[in-house]
Amino acid sequence: TIQGKIERCLSEIAGEAVEIHGAGRTDAGVHAKGQVANFRLNTEISCEELKFKLNEMLPKTVSVKSVQVAEPRFHARLNAKAKTYIYRLWDSEEKAVFYEPFVWQCFDITGIIDTDKLNEKLENFIGEHDFKGFKASGTSSKSSVRTIYKAEIYEANDKIFIELTGNGFLYN
């Protein structure tokens, strides 16, 4: 896992086992951009130097964008205020060779998806709702109530984006 790779690097830098806590987990096939994590590190290394060392050690497919000192009680998952999922659809007959792992290719849907009409429908998702009907069996989360702050669909350069922001999402 990405978490495991980062923990191994941090542990090597610190000379002791380091455990990180991410703001959330990603399902298989999902990519995280702007994922937040916290950890405790007993070292005098600067944040910039730590960021540089991590990016040097991590695989090319993983990038640390920022390292900051946080308040002692900060916890990435428990203090998260919102999470955003963006689903990308490739609306072209040409293969999405430069975007392949990051888009779902669907052919010839131009004009079929009425983004204005869908945005009207997506407005119904805004607010607090119980998503119990979408909860995967065996999920450990106690509540299926979530607040959706943004639900929008838009188009740009042969891509259709479905963007959802909420205070949390159910597993799967």
HELIX and SHEET records of a PDB file:
HELIX    1   1 ILE A    2  ALA A   14  1                                  13    
HELIX    2   2 CYS A   47  MET A   57  1                                  11    
HELIX    3   3 GLU A  100  PHE A  102  5                                   3    
HELIX    4   4 THR A  115  LEU A  122  1                                   8    
HELIX    5   5 GLU A  123  PHE A  125  5                                   3    
HELIX    6   6 LYS A  132  PHE A  134  5                                   3    
SHEET    1   A 2 HIS A  21  GLY A  22  0                                        
SHEET    2   A 2 ALA A  37  ASN A  38 -1                                        
SHEET    1   B 5 TRP A 104  GLN A 105  0                                        
SHEET    2   B 5 LYS A  83  TRP A  90  1                                        
SHEET    3   B 5 LYS A 159  GLY A 166 -1                                        
SHEET    4   B 5 VAL A 145  ALA A 156 -1                                        
SHEET    5   B 5 GLY A 127  ASP A 130 -1                                        
END                                                                             
